[in-house]
Amino acid sequence: MSTYITDDCINCGACEPECPNQAISEGEEIYVIDPALCTECVGFYDHEACQAVCPVECCLPNPEHREEEAELAQKAIQLHPDDGELKGRIDSGDYPSRFRK
């Protein structure tokens, strides 16, 4: 599933530069996450980077857009086709993911 930003967002922008997929952008009133670009940081971190820096903890897994870890890992490869290191980690099964805590 992708992460989404709730209405509790204070529009601070701390999350945007943390996203490895550039999925976060400033919306009209709050920051938003494009679910087509969000991998919940699978392949990059063992946590969701946006949530880790959010001062009001409003970056949450979206229950309306569920994806499994394997799907998110493949999406990460598709979003970063030139990242051989990421592909190698995912192909070997040795990659960071919040699902593996």
C-alpha positions in Angstrom: 0.0 0.0 0.0 1.2 3.5 -0.4 1.5 6.0 2.3 -0.8 9.0 2.5 -0.7 12.2 4.4 -3.6 13.0 6.7 -5.4 16.3 7.2 -3.3 16.7 10.4 -0.4 17.8 8.1 1.0 21.2 9.2 2.5 21.8 5.8 6.1 21.9 7.2 7.7 20.2 4.2 10.0 18.0 6.2 8.8 14.9 4.4 9.4 15.9 0.8 13.2 15.7 0.6 13.3 12.4 2.5 11.3 10.5 -0.2 13.7 8.3 -2.3 11.0 8.3 -5.1 10.1 11.9 -5.2 6.5 10.8 -4.5 5.8 13.8 -2.1 4.7 17.2 -3.3 3.1 20.3 -1.9 -0.7 20.2 -2.5 -3.1 23.1 -2.2 -3.4 22.9 1.6 -1.2 20.0 2.7 1.6 17.8 1.2 0.4 14.8 -0.8 1.9 11.5 -1.8 1.5 10.1 -5.3 0.6 6.4 -4.7 2.0 5.5 -8.1 5.4 6.6 -6.9 5.3 5.5 -3.2 7.0 2.3 -2.3 6.8 2.8 1.5 10.6 3.1 1.2 10.9 -0.7 0.5 14.4 -1.3 -0.9 15.7 1.9 0.7 14.9 2.0 4.4 13.5 -0.3 7.1 11.0 2.5 7.9 9.0 5.0 6.0 11.3 8.0 5.8 8.5 10.6 5.6 6.9 9.3 8.8 10.3 9.3 10.6 10.7 13.1 10.1 7.0 14.1 10.4 6.6 16.2 13.5 2.8 15.4 13.8 3.0 11.7 12.5 0.5 12.2 9.7 2.2 10.0 7.1 0.3 6.7 7.4 -0.2 3.5 5.4 -3.2 4.0 3.2 -5.8 1.3 3.8 -7.5 2.1 0.5 -4.3 1.4 -1.5 -2.8 -1.9 -0.3 0.3 -3.4 -1.9 2.4 -6.3 -0.7 6.2 -6.0 0.0 7.1 -7.8 -3.2 5.0 -5.5 -5.3 6.5 -2.4 -3.7 10.0 -3.8 -4.3 9.3 -4.3 -8.0 7.8 -0.8 -8.2 11.1 0.5 -6.7 13.1 -1.2 -9.4 10.7 0.2 -12.1 11.1 3.7 -10.6 14.9 3.4 -10.5 15.8 1.3 -13.6 19.4 2.6 -13.5 20.1 1.8 -9.9 22.0 -1.5 -10.1 22.7 -1.6 -6.4 18.9 -1.4 -5.6 18.1 -4.1 -8.2 20.9 -6.3 -6.7 19.5 -6.0 -3.2 16.0 -6.7 -4.3 17.0 -9.6 -6.5 19.0 -11.2 -3.7 16.1 -10.6 -1.2 18.5 -8.7 1.1 16.9 -5.2 1.1 15.5 -3.0 3.8 11.7 -2.9 4.3 9.3 -1.9 7.1 7.6 -5.3 6.6 10.7 -7.0 8.0 10.9 -5.4 11.4 
